[in-house]
Every structure is written in C-alpha cells, then in structure tokens.
Amino acid sequence: MSNQHRYSKVERDAIYRVIAERRDMRHFLTDPVDPAVLKRLLAAAHQAPSVGLMQPWRFIRITDSKLRSSIATMVDKERIQTADALGERGAAFMQLKVEGIRNCGELLVVALADKREKHIFGRRTLPEMDLASVACAIQNLWLTARAEGLGMGWVSLFDPKELAQLLVMPTGSKPVAILCLGHVAEFYPAPMLVQEGWTEEQPLQELLFNNTWGQGEE
C-alpha cells in the first residue's frame, strides 16, 4: 500500500540514523557553539508535543562562569552522595565520568514551569504528563544536536531545591535536567555505561508484551 505522507528513503534513513547514533556525552571540547545553531536547537525543542499544549518547559542558559562553577560543585556533592548510596558499587561509580559541566560549550538547565496545577487537560489522572512533555522537548534537542554534529549530556545528579534556589526560580517550578551541550572530539560508538562495563542494554523483545503484562509473542 502506497503512503503519500511517507518521507523519502534518504530522509527516513537520516531519522533512524540520528536516533541510533545519539549518545549521552560526557567528554566535550571547549569550543563555543554557534549562536545560530543553538537557536535552531532550542526552536526544535520548543516544537515538542506537550499535554494540553501547556508547553511546561523552561530553558535557562547559564552564561555566568561563577554560576557554572557553582552548579558543577553542586553536582560533585551529589555524585559523592550517590556513590555512598550505591554501597559496594560506589567506588566503581566514582571512576565514571558523569558530567561535562566545566568544559561544554553551552550549559542549559531545563525546568518545569510554575503554576502547572491550573492545567487539567490530560493531567487529571496523570499529573506527571507535564514532566513527560519536558522530556520530549529534551529529546528533540538531543536528536537535533546530534544531527548538527554536537554532543549533549543529560545530568541529573543535583538537589532540585538547591538548584532552584541558586537560579532564583519561582515557587512551584522545578529543575529536571542540567544539559551539557557542545563540540566533541568523537561520539562514543556505544553508550558510555556499556563501554565502561557498568550495565548492559536490554533487548527490545524482553520489554515488548502482547495484550497483558509479561505476555510475549505467541
């Protein structure tokens, strides 16, 4: 059956390629990001789907070097606490490079907006859909960054209340991601945590069910 809405094979291949080659990057060059490229990436993020078209994302671009240093220190503190919580795997965790805050060309904090409680459409029983919408915006940014030849790393090692206070965010808002964005010497051939032996990816067939939970293919 023909499909007049289908993209060309070259265009489809490019989409699948950028998804397959996206990586959570931790190693960056200090070269600046072209402002025009950054503008395109943020525009793509802003085109993400959102529940009830509420567009709950807010992007804070960190350009102050002292503020960047404070964020890096905050992440370092949480890294140590995470290592303690991991118990016997703590030492191995401390050997991993978990962020590139000090070196990346651009540093962004992505947050949930305040006053979200007034948005009921699509959230009455699933209020967390605002967070899902923000994740879609981040994914848009990630994929377009890869297409532009830039690396991006999502850092979640921070105390949301502490970061919100540092960034003078309003009550009710919440930071959900620190994004390191910039040029890289090379992209990892596989996810870094796989390369470092921290974990393995699960195959799709183990996560795909039919009709009821846990029911595999017949």
N, C-alpha and C positions, 0 to 999 in steps of 0.2 A: 504494500500500500504506500503510495507516494504521500509525502507530507510537505506542503508548500511553505510551512513555517520553519522547516529544518534549515540550520546553517550549513554552509559548505563543509566538506570533509576537512579542509585545511583549518577552517575556523573551529570545528569541533575538536580536532586533534590538539589545537593550541589550548583549549579549555581543559581538556583532560591532562595535558602535559603540565600545565601550571599547578593543577591540583596535586598531581603526583610528585612534583619537584618542590613544593612548598616545604620549608623547614623552619623549625623553631630555633632561630640563630642566637648564638651567644658570643661569637667572635666577630668583631667589627673593625673596620678601618675608620680613622678619624676624619676622613674627607667629608665635607659638607654635602647635604642633599640639595639638589637643585630646587629652588622655591616653586618653580612651575610644576615640577614633578610632585612635590609634596601637596600642592593644591589639587592636582588631579587625584591623588590617592585619597585625600580627605573627602573630595566630592564623591568618589566611588563608595567610600564608607557610608556617607550620608544617604546614598541611594539604597541602602539595605532595607529589607522588609521590616516592618515593626507592627506589633499588635495594636489594632485600632488606629493605626497611623499616628501613634503618640510620639514617635521619634525620641525615645528616652535617653539617647546618648548625648554626652557632653565630652568634648575633647579639650584638654588643657596642654598646650605646648609649653614645654619647660625650656626656656632660653637663658635663665639666670644660672651661672656656673655654681654659685653658692647653694642655690636650691637643688640643683642636680646632685651636688655633693651630699647634701642632707638626705636626699632620697636614697642615694647609694648606701649611706651609713645605716639608714633605717632597714634596708634590705639585708645588709650584712648582719644586723642584730637578729632579724627573723631567721636568717639562714642558720645561725648558731642554735637558736631555739628549736628549729625544725630538726637539726641533727640530734639534739638531745631527745626529742620525741621519737626519733627513729630507732633508738636503742642500739642494738648491735650493728645496724647498718649506718649509723651516724658517721663513723669515720670515712666510710666509702662515699657517703653523700658529700662530705666536706671536700672531697677530691674533685667533685664535679664542678664545672664552670656553669653557674646557674643564671648569670645575667651579664649584660654588656653595657651597663648604665654609664660608666665612666668614659667609654670610647665611641659609642654610636654617634652618628651624625645628628640625629634628631631623637629627642625623648618626649614621649607623649603619655599623659595619664588619661585614661578613658573612664568616665564615671556615669552612674545613673543620676538622672536629674532629680531635683526635689519636687515636692507636691505631686507625686505619682499616684497618690490614693484617689484622686479625682477621676482617673482613667479606669473605667469599669469595663468597657468594651473588650471582650476577650480575656479579662483578668479576674472576673468574679470568683471563679473556682481555681484559677491558675494565676495567682498574682505574680509568680516568678517569670511570666512571659515577658515582662519588661527586661529582665536580665538576658533572656534568650534573644531578644531583639538587639541588645547591645552586642552580644556575641556574634550575631550575623554581621553587624557593622564592622567588627574587628576582623572577621573572616574576609569580608570584601577588601579591606585594607591590606590584609596579608597576601591575598592572591594577586592583587594588582601590583603590590610592591615586588613580588617575585617576577611578575611579567616585565616590570621596569628594571629588573636586574638588581634590586635592593633586597637586603635581608631584613627580617623582623623577628624579634623575640618577645614573647609574652611572659612577663614577670608577675608572679602572684605572691611572692614572699614579702608581705608587708602587713602591718596592722591597719585596717581600713580607717579606724577612728583617728589614729595618729597621722596618717597621710591626709585625711580630710582636714584636720586642724592645720597642718603645715600649709596646705593650699587654700586655706580660708574658704572652705566650701560651706554652703548654706545647710542648715539643719534639714535632714530628710534626704539629702543627696548621699551618694556612696561611691567611692572609687572602687573599680573592679579589676583594673589592669594597668600595669606600667608597661609601655611598649617601647622597646629599643628598635630604632629604625636606622638603616644606613647601608653604606657600601661594605662589601665583604671581599676577602681575597678569593674565597671559593665557597660553594654551598656544600653542606655535608651530603655525601652520597646516600646516606640513610639517616633516620632520626638519631640525634646525638646520644640519647639514652640507650638506644640499641647498640650503637657503636661502642659505647663505654661499658656495655655488659650490665647495665642497671636493670633492664627489663627487656621483654620481647613483645612484638606486636601480635595480637590475636588475629587469626584468620577470620574472614567475614562469615564463613559457614558456621562458626561457633556462636555467632552473635545474631544470626538470622533465624527467626522462628516462623512457623506456619500456624495461623489461627489462634493457638494458645501458647502461653509461655513455655519454652523448653521443647516445643514440638518441632522436630527437624523435618527435612524433606521426606516425603513418603516414597 
